Amino acid sequence: QVQLVESGGGLVQPGGSLRLSCVASSITFSNYAMSWYHQPPGKERELVADITYDGNSTNYADSVKGRFTISRDNAKNTVYLQMNSLKPEDTAVYCCHAVYRLRVSINYWGQGTQVTVSS
């Protein structure tokens, strides 16, 4: 059974940092592009950042450029999201998403981890 398990969320003050992790099991992780999405309270889920299966290319939402960094370790089946200079508007549930590189219809979601930015 495929599982994506996120961790690292929590409560942080504005200007602080968090690092999210998403560990995948039961997939050949290096064959999957990985993304982080977030869903702020009362809003639709939206893409935050993504990274190709080999880690050679990344993409970011304009709202997080220069503050967030996505990375992956294929040996550990893990994708990371380093979040710096956090703002209250970054408050959301953050989920990871895996998409098979040869067929986008094969994809998986994690359950999410809550990030709250508040003083």
Disulfide bonds with the S-S distance in Angstrom:
Cys22-Cys96 1.98
